[in-house]
Amino acid sequence: MAWFMEAANNGFYPSVVNLGVLFLNGFDDFLPNPLLAYIWLKTAQKNHNSPELEALIKRCSELLNP
């Protein structure tokens, strides 16, 4: 997790997406956090967009606004 965070904070696109997915699904002892997932995925979307990324962002939105 620490390596993903460091790489994402340095603008490494794959790590930004991976953090979004990790926060969306939860990991280890961490519960899912759709708000943090949304923030990381929207950050990734600023650099590159794809249908898969849009689907992940949509899922975050659905979880945040049931």
C-alpha positions in Angstrom: 0.0 0.0 0.0 2.8 2.4 0.9 4.5 1.9 -2.4 1.3 2.4 -4.4 0.7 5.6 -2.4 4.2 6.9 -3.0 4.1 6.1 -6.7 0.6 7.6 -7.1 1.7 10.8 -5.3 4.5 11.0 -7.9 2.0 10.7 -10.7 2.5 7.1 -11.8 -0.8 6.4 -13.5 -1.1 2.7 -12.9 -0.7 3.2 -9.1 -3.3 5.9 -9.1 -5.8 3.5 -10.7 -4.7 0.7 -8.4 -5.3 2.8 -5.3 -8.8 3.6 -6.6 -9.6 -0.1 -7.1 -8.1 -1.0 -3.7 -10.2 1.6 -2.0 -13.3 0.6 -4.0 -13.0 -3.1 -3.1 -11.3 -2.9 0.3 -8.1 -4.8 1.1 -6.5 -6.6 4.0 -7.9 -5.0 7.2 -9.3 -2.0 5.4 -13.0 -1.7 4.6 -14.0 -0.3 1.2 -14.0 3.4 1.0 -15.9 4.6 -2.1 -15.2 8.3 -1.5 -11.4 7.7 -1.5 -11.8 5.4 -4.5 -13.8 8.1 -6.4 -11.1 10.7 -5.6 -8.2 8.5 -6.9 -10.2 7.3 -10.0 -11.2 10.8 -10.9 -7.5 11.8 -10.5 -6.6 9.0 -12.9 -9.3 10.1 -15.4 -7.6 13.5 -15.7 -4.6 11.8 -17.4 -6.3 9.0 -19.3 -9.9 7.9 -19.7 -11.3 4.5 -20.7 -14.6 2.7 -20.5 -13.2 0.5 -17.7 -12.3 3.6 -15.7 -15.6 5.2 -16.3 -17.3 2.0 -15.1 -15.3 2.1 -11.9 -16.2 5.8 -11.3 -19.8 5.0 -11.9 -19.7 2.2 -9.4 -18.2 4.7 -6.8 -21.0 7.2 -7.6 -23.7 4.5 -7.1 -22.2 3.6 -3.7 -22.0 7.2 -2.6 -25.5 8.1 -3.8 -27.7 5.1 -3.4 
